[in-house]
């Protein structure tokens, strides 16, 4: 996932299921994911920038191994 600030600066938000970094994202349910959820720091960053945008890249191959 990529956060782009209103000033146009892109920042990669990395997968972090436990949100230990505070600035990543996680799945709502790793066993049966339906949503991508921003961790607290990333959510605050996006909410504080009204011109921010989020981008999600999809691929056909597994790039994240989700422990069950």
Secondary structure as UniProt FT lines:
FT   STRAND          2..4
FT   TURN            6..7
FT   STRAND          10..12
FT   TURN            17..18
FT   STRAND          25..27
FT   TURN            30..31
FT   STRAND          36..38
FT   HELIX           40..47
FT   TURN            50..51
FT   STRAND          53..55
//
